Amino acid sequence: MTAGRLGLLWAVGIAALSLAGVARGDVKTGEEAWNRGDYTVAVQQWEGPAEQGDPDAQFHLAQAYRLGRGVPRDLARAEALFAKAAAQGHVEAGDFYGLMMFDRGERTAAMPYVRAAAGRGDARAQYLLGIAHFNGDLEAKDWVRAYALMTLAQSAGLPQAAPAIAQMDQHIPLAQRQAAATLAAKLGEEAETNRRNQLAAVDLGSRIVTPAPVAPPSGLPQPRPPFGLGAPAPAPSATAAAAPAPAPPPVRVAAAPPAPARSAPPAPAPAEAKPAARPAAAK
C-alpha cells in the first residue's frame, strides 16, 4: 500500500471518529434538554445523529414521537425508529418495538422480543407471555409458567395482571398454582441477573427520563377458559394509562385497552320461590 493511500485512509478514519464524537455529544445534549422539559430542543439534537444511525438517538427520537413531545405524535414513525435501533442491538428499543408490533397484530413476529423483555423483568411482556402460555396459542400451553409470569407482572404493579390472575384462578388447580409460586421466585432472580448483565454491557452515561407506559398494548389477549368450561365473568377494567393508544375492535380473544369500568346491566331478579306441596296425611 502506498504512503498516499495510507494517508487517505488515516484521514477518512479521523474524520469518521470526529463525526462520531459530534453525534454522541448531540445525543447527550438532547438528553439534558429533554430532562429539563425542552422537548423541541431535544428532538432537534437527536434528528441528525438518528439520521446517521446512532441507536441511542433513534431510541430517544422514537420516544418523542411515541409520546408526542417536541413533535406531533406519530406511532408509525416511532415504531420505525425503534426497529432501526433494535436492529443495532438496542435492548430497550427492542422491547418497545416488540410491544408495538404486538399491538398492531404482528403477534407471532413480536414474540421473540416479548420473550426477551419478559426475561429482563418487563411487566408488560410478562403479562403477554403469561397469557400466551395460558391460552396455548402463541406459546406452548404451560399453566404453571403462565401463572408464575402473571404473578411477577402483578408484583410489579401492572393493573391488568390482577383481573387475569382472578380468571386463571378459576381454572388452574391449586397444586399448579403452588408450583407457580416457586417458579416465579426463580424467574424473578433470573430477570434481576439479566438486568444487571445488561447494565454491565452498556455505557450508562446520562439517561433520559421518559415515562414508561404502565399499560401493555391495546387489543390485549385475555385468559381463555379451557374447552368445555363456561367463560368467566369479565374482569373489571383498569384505569387507562398514560400515552394511551386508540382502541381497536377486539380480536378473537382480545380485550379492549384499559378503560374506566362501565356499569353492567342489572341481572334479572330471581323468580320467587314457591313452597313445595306437602304430601297428604295418611289416613
MIDRENDREN-125349 format. One line per 4 residues: for each residue x, z, y of N, C-alpha, C. Coordinates in Angstrom, 1 decimal, always signed. Layout:
<recs>
X,Z,Y,X,Z,Y,X,Z,Y; ...
</recs>
This chain:
<recs>
+0.9,+0.0,-1.2,+0.0,+0.0,+0.0,+0.9,+0.0,+1.2; +0.6,-0.9,+2.2,+1.4,-1.0,+3.4,+1.2,+0.2,+4.3; +2.2,+0.4,+5.2,+2.1,+1.5,+6.1,+0.9,+1.3,+7.1; +0.6,+0.0,+7.5,-0.5,-0.2,+8.3,-1.8,+0.1,+7.6
-2.0,-0.2,+6.3,-3.2,+0.1,+5.6,-3.4,+1.6,+5.4; -2.3,+2.3,+5.2,-2.4,+3.8,+5.0,-2.8,+4.4,+6.3; -2.2,+3.9,+7.4,-2.6,+4.4,+8.7,-4.0,+4.2,+9.0; -4.6,+3.1,+8.6,-6.0,+2.8,+8.9,-6.9,+3.8,+8.1
-6.5,+4.0,+6.8,-7.3,+5.0,+6.0,-7.2,+6.4,+6.6; -6.1,+6.8,+7.1,-6.0,+8.1,+7.8,-6.9,+8.2,+9.0; -6.9,+7.1,+9.8,-7.7,+7.0,+11.0,-9.2,+7.1,+10.6; -9.6,+6.4,+9.6,-11.0,+6.4,+9.2,-11.4,+7.8,+8.7
-10.5,+8.4,+7.9,-10.7,+9.8,+7.3,-10.9,+10.8,+8.4; -10.0,+10.8,+9.4,-10.0,+11.7,+10.5,-11.3,+11.5,+11.3; -11.7,+10.3,+11.5,-12.9,+10.0,+12.3,-14.2,+10.6,+11.5; -14.2,+10.4,+10.2,-15.3,+10.9,+9.4,-15.4,+12.4,+9.5
-14.2,+13.1,+9.4,-14.2,+14.5,+9.5,-14.7,+15.0,+10.8; -14.3,+14.3,+11.9,-14.7,+14.7,+13.2,-16.2,+14.6,+13.4; -16.8,+13.5,+12.8,-18.2,+13.3,+12.9,-18.9,+14.4,+12.1; -18.4,+14.8,+10.9,-19.0,+15.8,+10.1,-19.0,+17.1,+10.9
-17.9,+17.4,+11.6,-17.9,+18.6,+12.4,-18.9,+18.7,+13.5; -19.1,+17.5,+14.2,-20.1,+17.5,+15.2,-21.5,+17.7,+14.7; -21.8,+17.0,+13.5,-23.1,+17.1,+12.9,-23.3,+18.5,+12.5; -22.3,+19.2,+11.9,-22.5,+20.6,+11.5,-22.8,+21.5,+12.7
-22.1,+21.2,+13.8,-22.3,+22.0,+15.0,-23.7,+21.8,+15.5; -24.3,+20.6,+15.4,-25.6,+20.3,+15.9,-26.6,+21.0,+15.0; -26.4,+21.1,+13.7,-27.3,+21.8,+12.9,-27.4,+23.3,+13.2; -26.2,+23.9,+13.5,-26.1,+25.3,+13.8,-26.8,+25.6,+15.2
-26.5,+24.7,+16.1,-27.2,+24.8,+17.4,-28.7,+24.7,+17.3; -29.2,+23.8,+16.4,-30.6,+23.7,+16.2,-31.2,+25.0,+15.6; -30.5,+25.6,+14.7,-30.9,+26.8,+14.1,-31.1,+27.9,+15.1; -30.1,+28.0,+16.0,-30.1,+29.0,+17.0,-31.3,+28.8,+18.0
-31.5,+27.5,+18.3,-32.7,+27.2,+19.2,-34.0,+27.5,+18.5; -34.1,+27.2,+17.2,-35.3,+27.5,+16.5,-35.6,+29.0,+16.5; -34.6,+29.8,+16.2,-34.8,+31.2,+16.2,-35.1,+31.8,+17.5; -34.8,+31.1,+18.6,-35.3,+31.5,+19.9,-36.7,+31.1,+20.3
-37.2,+30.2,+19.4,-38.5,+29.6,+19.7,-38.5,+28.3,+20.5; -37.3,+27.8,+20.7,-37.1,+26.5,+21.3,-37.2,+25.3,+20.3; -38.4,+25.1,+19.8,-38.6,+24.2,+18.7,-38.2,+22.7,+19.0; -38.6,+22.3,+20.2,-38.3,+20.9,+20.6,-36.8,+20.7,+20.7
-36.1,+21.6,+21.3,-34.6,+21.5,+21.3,-34.0,+21.5,+19.9; -34.6,+22.4,+19.0,-34.1,+22.4,+17.6,-34.2,+21.1,+17.0; -35.4,+20.5,+17.1,-35.7,+19.2,+16.5,-34.7,+18.1,+17.0; -34.4,+18.1,+18.3,-33.5,+17.2,+18.9,-32.1,+17.3,+18.3
-31.7,+18.6,+18.0,-30.4,+18.8,+17.5,-30.3,+18.4,+16.0; -31.4,+18.4,+15.3,-31.4,+18.1,+13.9,-31.5,+16.6,+13.6; -32.2,+15.9,+14.5,-32.5,+14.5,+14.2,-31.3,+13.6,+13.9; -30.2,+13.8,+14.7,-29.0,+13.0,+14.4,-28.4,+13.3,+13.1
-28.0,+14.6,+12.8,-27.4,+14.9,+11.6,-28.3,+14.6,+10.4; -29.6,+14.7,+10.5,-30.5,+14.3,+9.4,-30.4,+12.9,+9.1; -30.3,+12.1,+10.2,-30.2,+10.6,+10.0,-28.9,+10.3,+9.3; -27.8,+11.1,+9.6,-26.5,+10.8,+9.0,-26.5,+11.4,+7.6
-27.5,+12.1,+7.1,-27.6,+12.5,+5.7,-27.2,+13.9,+5.5; -27.2,+14.8,+6.5,-26.9,+16.2,+6.4,-28.1,+16.9,+5.7; -27.9,+17.5,+4.5,-29.1,+18.0,+3.8,-29.7,+19.2,+4.5; -28.9,+20.1,+5.2,-29.5,+21.2,+5.9,-30.3,+20.7,+7.1
-29.8,+19.7,+7.8,-30.6,+19.2,+8.9,-31.9,+18.6,+8.4; -31.8,+17.9,+7.3,-33.0,+17.3,+6.7,-34.0,+18.3,+6.3; -33.5,+19.4,+5.7,-34.4,+20.5,+5.3,-35.1,+21.1,+6.6; -34.3,+21.5,+7.6,-34.8,+22.1,+8.8,-35.8,+21.2,+9.5
-35.5,+19.9,+9.6,-36.4,+19.0,+10.2,-37.7,+18.8,+9.4; -37.6,+18.9,+8.1,-38.8,+18.8,+7.3,-39.7,+20.0,+7.5; -39.1,+21.2,+7.7,-39.9,+22.4,+8.0,-40.6,+22.2,+9.4; -39.9,+21.6,+10.3,-40.5,+21.4,+11.6,-41.7,+20.5,+11.5
-41.6,+19.4,+10.7,-42.7,+18.5,+10.5,-43.8,+19.2,+9.7; -43.5,+20.0,+8.7,-44.5,+20.7,+7.9,-45.3,+21.7,+8.7; -44.6,+22.4,+9.6,-45.3,+23.4,+10.4,-45.8,+22.8,+11.7; -45.4,+21.6,+12.1,-45.9,+21.1,+13.4,-45.3,+21.8,+14.6
-44.0,+22.2,+14.5,-43.3,+22.9,+15.6,-42.2,+22.0,+16.2; -42.4,+21.6,+17.5,-41.4,+20.7,+18.1,-41.7,+19.3,+17.9; -42.6,+19.0,+16.9,-43.1,+17.6,+16.6,-44.5,+17.7,+16.1; -45.3,+16.6,+16.2,-46.6,+16.7,+15.6,-46.5,+16.9,+14.1
-47.5,+17.6,+13.6,-47.4,+18.0,+12.1,-47.6,+16.7,+11.3; -46.7,+16.5,+10.4,-46.7,+15.2,+9.6,-46.2,+15.6,+8.2; -47.1,+15.8,+7.2,-46.7,+16.3,+5.9,-46.0,+15.2,+5.1; -46.4,+13.9,+5.4,-45.7,+12.8,+4.7,-44.2,+12.7,+5.1
-44.0,+12.9,+6.4,-42.6,+12.9,+6.9,-41.8,+14.1,+6.4; -42.5,+15.2,+6.3,-41.9,+16.4,+5.8,-41.5,+16.2,+4.4; -42.4,+15.7,+3.6,-42.0,+15.5,+2.1,-40.9,+14.6,+1.9; -40.9,+13.5,+2.7,-39.8,+12.5,+2.6,-38.4,+13.2,+2.9
-38.4,+14.0,+3.9,-37.1,+14.7,+4.3,-36.8,+15.7,+3.2; -37.7,+16.5,+2.7,-37.4,+17.4,+1.6,-36.9,+16.7,+0.4; -37.4,+15.5,+0.1,-36.9,+14.7,-1.0,-35.5,+14.3,-0.8; -35.1,+13.9,+0.4,-33.7,+13.4,+0.7,-32.8,+14.6,+0.5
-33.2,+15.8,+1.1,-32.3,+16.9,+0.9,-32.2,+17.4,-0.5; -33.3,+17.4,-1.2,-33.3,+17.8,-2.6,-32.4,+16.9,-3.5; -32.4,+15.6,-3.2,-31.6,+14.7,-3.9,-30.1,+15.0,-3.7; -29.7,+15.7,-2.7,-28.4,+16.1,-2.5,-28.1,+17.5,-3.0
-29.0,+18.1,-3.7,-28.8,+19.4,-4.3,-29.3,+20.6,-3.4; -30.0,+20.3,-2.3,-30.5,+21.4,-1.5,-31.6,+22.2,-2.3; -31.4,+23.4,-2.7,-32.3,+24.1,-3.6,-33.6,+24.4,-2.9; -33.6,+24.9,-1.7,-34.9,+25.3,-1.0,-35.7,+24.0,-0.8
-35.0,+22.9,-0.4,-35.8,+21.7,-0.2,-36.4,+21.2,-1.5; -35.7,+21.4,-2.6,-36.3,+21.0,-3.9,-37.6,+21.8,-4.2; -37.6,+23.1,-3.8,-38.7,+24.0,-4.0,-39.9,+23.5,-3.3; -39.7,+23.2,-2.0,-40.8,+22.7,-1.2,-41.3,+21.3,-1.6
-40.3,+20.4,-2.0,-40.6,+19.1,-2.5,-41.5,+19.1,-3.7; -41.2,+20.0,-4.7,-42.0,+20.1,-5.9,-43.4,+20.6,-5.6; -43.5,+21.6,-4.7,-44.9,+22.1,-4.4,-45.7,+21.0,-3.7; -45.1,+20.3,-2.8,-45.8,+19.2,-2.1,-46.2,+18.1,-3.0
-45.3,+17.7,-4.0,-45.7,+16.7,-5.0,-46.9,+17.2,-5.8; -46.8,+18.5,-6.2,-47.9,+19.1,-7.0,-49.2,+19.0,-6.2; -49.1,+19.3,-4.9,-50.3,+19.4,-4.1,-51.0,+18.0,-4.0; -50.3,+16.9,-4.0,-50.9,+15.6,-3.8,-51.1,+14.9,-5.2
-51.0,+15.7,-6.3,-51.4,+15.2,-7.6,-50.4,+14.7,-8.5; -49.1,+14.7,-8.0,-48.0,+14.2,-8.9,-47.5,+15.5,-9.7; -48.4,+16.0,-10.5,-48.1,+17.3,-11.1,-47.0,+17.2,-12.2; -47.0,+16.2,-13.0,-46.0,+16.1,-14.1,-44.6,+15.9,-13.4
-44.5,+15.1,-12.4,-43.2,+14.9,-11.8,-42.8,+16.1,-11.0; -43.7,+17.0,-10.6,-43.4,+18.2,-9.9,-42.9,+19.3,-10.7; -43.2,+19.3,-12.0,-43.0,+20.4,-12.9,-41.5,+20.8,-13.0; -40.5,+19.9,-13.1,-39.1,+20.3,-13.1,-38.8,+21.2,-11.9
-39.3,+20.8,-10.7,-39.0,+21.6,-9.5,-39.7,+22.9,-9.6; -40.9,+22.9,-10.1,-41.7,+24.2,-10.2,-41.0,+25.1,-11.2; -40.5,+24.6,-12.3,-39.8,+25.5,-13.2,-38.6,+26.1,-12.6; -37.8,+25.3,-11.9,-36.6,+25.8,-11.3,-36.9,+26.8,-10.2
-37.9,+26.6,-9.4,-38.3,+27.6,-8.4,-38.8,+28.9,-9.0; -39.6,+28.8,-10.1,-40.0,+30.0,-10.8,-38.9,+30.7,-11.3; -37.9,+30.0,-11.8,-36.7,+30.7,-12.4,-35.9,+31.5,-11.4; -36.1,+31.1,-10.1,-35.4,+31.9,-9.0,-36.3,+32.9,-8.3
-37.5,+33.1,-8.9,-38.4,+34.1,-8.4,-39.4,+33.7,-7.4; -39.6,+32.4,-7.1,-40.6,+31.9,-6.2,-42.0,+32.2,-6.7; -42.8,+33.0,-6.0,-44.1,+33.5,-6.5,-45.1,+32.3,-6.6; -45.0,+31.3,-5.7,-45.9,+30.2,-5.8,-45.7,+29.4,-7.0
-44.4,+29.2,-7.3,-44.0,+28.4,-8.5,-44.4,+29.2,-9.8; -44.2,+30.6,-9.8,-44.6,+31.4,-10.9,-46.1,+31.3,-11.2; -46.8,+31.3,-10.1,-48.3,+31.1,-10.3,-48.6,+29.8,-11.0; -48.1,+28.7,-10.5,-48.4,+27.4,-11.0,-47.9,+27.3,-12.5
-46.7,+27.8,-12.7,-46.2,+27.7,-14.1,-47.0,+28.6,-15.0; -47.5,+29.7,-14.5,-48.3,+30.6,-15.4,-49.6,+30.0,-15.7; -50.2,+29.3,-14.8,-51.5,+28.6,-15.0,-51.3,+27.5,-16.1; -50.2,+26.8,-15.9,-49.9,+25.6,-16.8,-49.7,+26.1,-18.2
-49.0,+27.3,-18.4,-48.8,+27.8,-19.7,-50.1,+28.4,-20.3; -51.0,+28.9,-19.5,-52.3,+29.4,-19.9,-53.2,+28.3,-20.4; -53.3,+27.2,-19.6,-54.1,+26.1,-19.9,-53.6,+25.2,-21.0; -52.2,+25.2,-21.1,-51.6,+24.3,-22.1,-51.7,+22.9,-21.8
-51.7,+22.5,-20.5,-51.8,+21.1,-20.2,-50.4,+20.6,-19.7; -49.9,+21.1,-18.6,-48.6,+20.6,-18.1,-47.4,+21.3,-18.8; -47.7,+22.4,-19.5,-46.6,+23.1,-20.2,-47.3,+23.5,-21.6; -46.4,+23.8,-22.5,-46.9,+24.3,-23.8,-47.7,+25.6,-23.6
-48.8,+25.7,-24.4,-49.6,+26.9,-24.2,-48.8,+28.1,-24.7; -48.7,+29.1,-23.9,-48.0,+30.3,-24.2,-48.6,+31.4,-23.3; -49.5,+32.2,-23.9,-50.3,+33.1,-23.1,-49.4,+34.3,-22.7; -48.4,+34.7,-23.5,-47.5,+35.8,-23.2,-46.7,+35.4,-21.9
-46.1,+34.2,-21.9,-45.3,+33.8,-20.8,-46.2,+33.6,-19.6; -47.4,+33.1,-19.8,-48.4,+32.8,-18.7,-48.7,+34.2,-18.0; -49.0,+35.2,-18.8,-49.4,+36.5,-18.2,-48.2,+37.1,-17.5; -47.0,+37.0,-18.1,-45.8,+37.5,-17.5,-45.5,+36.9,-16.1
-45.6,+35.6,-16.1,-45.3,+34.9,-14.8,-46.4,+35.3,-13.8; -47.6,+35.4,-14.2,-48.7,+35.7,-13.2,-48.5,+37.2,-12.7; -48.0,+38.0,-13.6,-47.7,+39.4,-13.2,-46.6,+39.5,-12.2; -45.6,+38.6,-12.3,-44.5,+38.6,-11.3,-45.0,+38.0,-10.0
-45.9,+37.0,-10.0,-46.4,+36.5,-8.8,-47.3,+37.5,-8.1; -48.0,+38.3,-8.9,-48.9,+39.3,-8.3,-48.0,+40.4,-7.6; -46.9,+40.8,-8.3,-46.0,+41.8,-7.8,-45.3,+41.4,-6.5; -45.1,+40.1,-6.4,-44.5,+39.5,-5.1,-45.5,+39.5,-4.0
-46.8,+39.8,-4.3,-47.8,+39.8,-3.2,-48.6,+38.5,-3.1; -48.5,+37.6,-4.0,-49.3,+36.4,-3.9,-50.8,+36.7,-4.1; -51.6,+36.5,-3.1,-53.0,+36.9,-3.3,-53.8,+36.2,-4.4; -53.4,+34.9,-4.7,-54.2,+34.2,-5.7,-53.9,+34.7,-7.1
-52.8,+35.5,-7.3,-52.5,+35.9,-8.6,-53.4,+37.0,-9.2; -54.0,+37.9,-8.4,-54.8,+38.9,-8.9,-56.1,+38.3,-9.5; -56.8,+37.4,-8.8,-58.0,+36.8,-9.5,-57.7,+36.1,-10.8; -56.5,+35.4,-10.8,-56.1,+34.7,-12.0,-55.9,+35.6,-13.2
-55.2,+36.8,-12.9,-55.0,+37.8,-13.9,-56.3,+38.3,-14.4; -57.3,+38.5,-13.5,-58.6,+39.0,-13.9,-59.2,+38.1,-14.9; -59.1,+36.8,-14.7,-59.7,+35.8,-15.6,-58.9,+35.8,-16.9; -57.6,+35.9,-16.8,-56.8,+35.9,-18.1,-57.1,+37.1,-18.9
-57.4,+38.3,-18.3,-57.7,+39.5,-19.0,-58.9,+39.3,-19.9; -59.8,+38.4,-19.6,-61.0,+38.2,-20.4,-60.7,+37.5,-21.7; -59.5,+36.9,-21.8,-59.2,+36.0,-23.0,-57.9,+36.4,-23.7; -56.9,+37.0,-23.0,-55.7,+37.3,-23.7,-55.7,+38.6,-24.4
-55.5,+38.7,-25.6,-55.5,+40.0,-26.4,-54.6,+41.1,-25.8; -54.9,+42.3,-25.9,-54.1,+43.4,-25.4,-52.7,+43.4,-25.9; -52.5,+43.1,-27.1,-51.1,+43.1,-27.7,-50.3,+42.0,-27.0; -50.8,+40.9,-26.6,-50.1,+39.8,-25.9,-49.8,+40.3,-24.5
-50.8,+40.9,-23.9,-50.5,+41.4,-22.5,-49.4,+42.5,-22.5; -49.4,+43.3,-23.5,-48.3,+44.3,-23.5,-47.0,+43.6,-23.7; -46.9,+42.6,-24.6,-45.7,+41.8,-24.8,-45.3,+41.1,-23.5; -46.3,+40.7,-22.7,-46.0,+40.0,-21.4,-45.3,+41.0,-20.4
-45.7,+42.3,-20.5,-45.0,+43.2,-19.6,-43.5,+43.3,-19.8; -43.2,+43.3,-21.1,-41.7,+43.3,-21.4,-41.1,+42.0,-21.0; -41.7,+40.9,-21.2,-41.2,+39.6,-20.8,-41.1,+39.5,-19.3; -42.0,+40.0,-18.6,-42.0,+40.0,-17.1,-40.8,+40.7,-16.6
-40.4,+41.8,-17.1,-39.2,+42.5,-16.7,-38.0,+41.7,-16.9; -37.9,+41.0,-18.1,-36.8,+40.2,-18.4,-36.7,+39.0,-17.5; -37.8,+38.3,-17.2,-37.8,+37.2,-16.3,-37.5,+37.6,-14.9; -37.9,+38.8,-14.5,-37.6,+39.3,-13.1,-36.1,+39.5,-13.0
-35.4,+40.0,-14.0,-34.0,+40.3,-13.9,-33.3,+38.9,-13.9; -33.7,+38.0,-14.7,-33.1,+36.6,-14.7,-33.2,+36.0,-13.3; -34.4,+36.1,-12.7,-34.6,+35.5,-11.4,-33.7,+36.1,-10.4; -33.5,+37.4,-10.4,-32.6,+38.1,-9.5,-31.2,+37.6,-9.7
-30.8,+37.4,-10.9,-29.4,+36.9,-11.2,-29.3,+35.5,-10.7; -30.3,+34.6,-10.9,-30.3,+33.3,-10.4,-30.2,+33.2,-8.9; -30.9,+34.1,-8.2,-30.9,+34.1,-6.7,-29.5,+34.5,-6.2; -28.9,+35.5,-6.9,-27.5,+35.9,-6.5,-26.5,+34.8,-6.7
-26.6,+34.1,-7.8,-25.8,+32.9,-8.1,-26.0,+31.8,-7.0; -27.2,+31.6,-6.6,-27.5,+30.6,-5.6,-26.8,+31.0,-4.3; -26.9,+32.2,-3.9,-26.3,+32.6,-2.6,-24.8,+32.5,-2.7; -24.2,+32.8,-3.9,-22.8,+32.7,-4.0,-22.3,+31.3,-4.0
-23.2,+30.4,-4.3,-22.8,+29.0,-4.4,-22.9,+28.2,-3.1; -23.5,+28.8,-2.1,-23.7,+28.1,-0.9,-23.0,+28.8,+0.3; -22.7,+28.0,+1.3,-22.2,+28.6,+2.5,-23.4,+29.2,+3.3; -23.4,+30.5,+3.4,-24.6,+31.1,+4.0,-24.7,+30.7,+5.5
-23.7,+30.9,+6.3,-23.7,+30.5,+7.7,-24.9,+31.3,+8.4; -25.5,+30.6,+9.4,-26.6,+31.2,+10.1,-27.9,+30.6,+9.4; -28.8,+31.4,+9.2,-30.0,+31.0,+8.5,-31.2,+30.8,+9.5; -31.9,+29.8,+9.3,-33.1,+29.5,+10.2,-34.2,+30.4,+9.8
-35.0,+30.9,+10.7,-36.1,+31.8,+10.4,-37.3,+30.9,+10.4; -37.8,+30.6,+9.2,-39.1,+29.8,+9.1,-40.0,+30.6,+8.2; -41.2,+30.8,+8.6,-42.2,+31.5,+7.7,-42.5,+30.7,+6.5; -42.2,+31.3,+5.3,-42.6,+30.6,+4.1,-44.1,+30.7,+3.9
-44.7,+29.7,+3.3,-46.1,+29.7,+3.1,-46.5,+30.8,+2.1; -47.5,+31.5,+2.4,-48.0,+32.5,+1.4,-48.7,+31.9,+0.3; -49.5,+30.9,+0.6,-50.4,+30.3,-0.5,-49.7,+29.2,-1.2; -50.0,+29.0,-2.5,-49.5,+27.8,-3.2,-50.2,+26.6,-2.7
-49.9,+25.4,-3.2,-50.5,+24.2,-2.7,-52.0,+24.2,-2.8; -52.7,+23.4,-2.0,-54.1,+23.2,-2.2,-54.4,+22.5,-3.5; -55.7,+22.6,-3.9,-56.1,+22.0,-5.1,-55.5,+22.7,-6.3; -55.4,+24.0,-6.3,-54.7,+24.8,-7.3,-55.5,+24.7,-8.6
-54.7,+24.7,-9.7,-55.4,+24.9,-11.0,-55.7,+26.3,-11.2; -56.7,+26.5,-12.0,-57.2,+27.9,-12.3,-57.1,+28.1,-13.8; -57.0,+29.3,-14.3,-57.1,+29.6,-15.7,-58.4,+29.0,-16.3; -58.2,+28.2,-17.4,-59.4,+27.6,-18.0,-59.7,+28.4,-19.3
-61.0,+28.8,-19.5,-61.3,+29.5,-20.6,-61.0,+28.7,-21.9; -60.6,+29.4,-23.0,-60.4,+28.7,-24.2,-61.6,+28.1,-24.8; -61.4,+27.1,-25.6,-62.6,+26.3,-26.1,-63.5,+27.3,-26.9; -64.8,+27.1,-26.6,-65.8,+27.9,-27.3,-66.2,+29.2,-26.6
-65.4,+29.5,-25.5,-65.8,+30.7,-24.7,-66.4,+30.3,-23.4; -67.4,+31.1,-23.0,-68.0,+30.8,-21.7,-67.0,+30.9,-20.6; -67.3,+30.2,-19.5,-66.4,+30.2,-18.4,-66.5,+31.5,-17.6; -65.4,+32.1,-17.2,-65.5,+33.4,-16.5,-66.1,+33.2,-15.1
-66.6,+34.2,-14.5,-67.2,+34.1,-13.2,-66.1,+33.7,-12.2; -66.5,+33.0,-11.2,-65.4,+32.5,-10.2,-64.8,+33.7,-9.5; -63.4,+33.6,-9.4,-62.7,+34.7,-8.7,-63.0,+34.7,-7.2; -63.0,+35.8,-6.6,-63.2,+35.8,-5.1,-62.0,+35.1,-4.5
-62.4,+34.3,-3.4,-61.3,+33.6,-2.7,-60.5,+34.5,-1.9; -59.2,+34.1,-1.7,-58.3,+34.9,-0.9,-58.3,+34.4,+0.5; -57.8,+35.2,+1.4,-57.8,+34.7,+2.8,-56.8,+33.6,+3.0; -57.2,+32.6,+3.8,-56.4,+31.4,+4.0,-55.0,+31.8,+4.6
-53.9,+31.2,+4.1,-52.6,+31.5,+4.6,-52.2,+30.7,+5.8; -51.0,+31.0,+6.3,-50.5,+30.2,+7.5,-50.2,+28.8,+7.0; -50.2,+27.9,+8.0,-49.9,+26.5,+7.8,-50.8,+25.9,+6.7; -52.1,+26.0,+6.8,-53.0,+25.5,+5.7,-53.0,+24.0,+5.6
-53.2,+23.5,+4.4,-53.4,+22.1,+4.2,-54.8,+21.7,+4.0; -55.2,+20.5,+4.4,-56.7,+20.1,+4.2,-57.1,+20.3,+2.7; -58.3,+20.7,+2.5,-58.7,+21.0,+1.1,-59.2,+19.7,+0.5; -58.6,+19.2,-0.6,-59.1,+18.1,-1.3,-60.2,+18.5,-2.2
-61.0,+17.6,-2.7,-62.0,+17.9,-3.7,-61.4,+18.5,-5.0; -62.0,+19.4,-5.7,-61.4,+19.9,-6.9,-61.1,+18.8,-7.9; -60.0,+19.0,-8.6,-59.5,+18.1,-9.6,-59.6,+18.7,-11.0; -60.5,+18.3,-11.9,-60.6,+18.8,-13.2,-60.7,+20.3,-13.2
-59.6,+21.0,-13.4,-59.7,+22.5,-13.4,-59.2,+23.0,-12.1; -59.1,+22.2,-11.1,-58.5,+22.6,-9.8,-59.6,+23.4,-9.0; -59.1,+24.3,-8.2,-59.9,+25.0,-7.3,-59.6,+24.7,-5.9; -60.5,+24.9,-5.0,-60.2,+24.6,-3.6,-59.1,+25.6,-3.1
-58.4,+25.2,-2.0,-57.4,+26.2,-1.5,-58.1,+27.4,-1.0; -57.3,+28.5,-0.9,-57.8,+29.8,-0.5,-58.7,+29.7,+0.8; -59.8,+30.2,+0.8,-60.7,+30.2,+2.0,-61.5,+31.4,+2.0; -62.1,+31.8,+3.1,-63.0,+33.0,+3.1,-64.1,+32.9,+2.1
-64.3,+34.0,+1.4,-65.3,+34.0,+0.4,-66.7,+33.8,+0.9; -67.5,+33.0,+0.2,-68.8,+32.8,+0.6,-69.8,+33.6,-0.3; -70.9,+34.0,+0.3,-71.8,+34.8,-0.5,-72.4,+34.0,-1.6; -72.4,+34.6,-2.8,-73.0,+33.9,-3.9,-74.6,+34.0,-3.8
-75.3,+33.0,-4.3,-76.8,+33.2,-4.2,-77.2,+34.3,-5.1; -78.2,+35.1,-4.7,-78.6,+36.2,-5.5,-79.1,+35.9,-6.9; -78.7,+36.7,-7.8,-79.1,+36.4,-9.2,-80.6,+36.7,-9.3; -81.3,+35.9,-10.2,-82.8,+36.2,-10.3,-83.0,+37.6,-10.9
-84.0,+38.2,-10.4,-84.3,+39.6,-10.8,-84.7,+39.6,-12.3; -84.2,+40.6,-13.0,-84.6,+40.6,-14.5,-86.1,+40.9,-14.7; -86.6,+40.3,-15.7,-88.1,+40.4,-16.0,-88.4,+41.9,-16.3; -89.5,+42.3,-15.8,-89.9,+43.7,-16.0,-90.1,+44.0,-17.5
-89.4,+45.1,-18.0,-89.5,+45.4,-19.4,-90.9,+45.9,-19.7; -91.5,+45.5,-20.8,-92.8,+45.9,-21.3,-92.7,+46.8,-22.5; -93.4,+47.9,-22.5,-93.3,+48.8,-23.7,-93.7,+48.1,-25.0; -93.0,+48.4,-26.0,-93.3,+47.8,-27.3,-94.6,+48.4,-27.9
-95.3,+47.6,-28.6,-96.6,+48.0,-29.2,-96.3,+49.1,-30.3; -97.1,+50.1,-30.3,-96.9,+51.2,-31.3,-97.7,+50.8,-32.6; -97.1,+51.1,-33.7,-97.9,+50.9,-34.9,-99.1,+51.8,-35.0; -100.2,+51.2,-35.6,-101.4,+52.0,-35.8,-101.1,+53.2,-36.6
-101.8,+54.3,-36.3,-101.6,+55.6,-37.1,-102.2,+55.4,-38.4; -101.5,+55.9,-39.4,-102.0,+55.9,-40.8,-103.3,+56.7,-40.9; -104.3,+56.2,-41.7,-105.5,+56.9,-41.9,-105.5,+57.6,-43.2
</recs>
